Amino acid sequence: MWQIWIIIAGVCLVGEILTTGFLIFWLSIGALLAMIVSFFVDSILIQTAVFVISSAILIFATKPFVKKFAKTKDVKTNAYSIIGKNAIVTKDIDSINGKGQIKVDSETWSAVGKDDMNIEKGTEVEVLKINGVKAIVAPIKK
């Protein structure tokens, strides 16, 4: 039976190499522990219990440790990347009629004023949020 456990451990290690998470590695360690138990016990039920329990313990015991060293930073992408940035009004913003444009980071966006305010061309504004395909903006107070 030990041959099956070594195969399972190998498959899990290959799976770990192919994925970005750090989860399958612990399954391979659990399979190796079950392989060691298989040298002393013939019961597949006990071997499987060792595999499941040891894998679960390793996963939950090391999760805080892995989180500490694998800090991920959320990167804002697409439309959400312009929120909080300054822009210039390139076409008068008429919020009642839903017309107006801004230029932010060399991109042109349709825009409406916060609280339906109208904003003149050339005004520097801040992008507050995105609503559908329009940027909600407010003039920057100097």
Helices and strands as residue ranges (DSSP letters): H 2-18, H 24-38, H 44-69, G 78-82, E 86-94, E 99-104, E 107-113, G 114-116, E 124-131, E 134-139
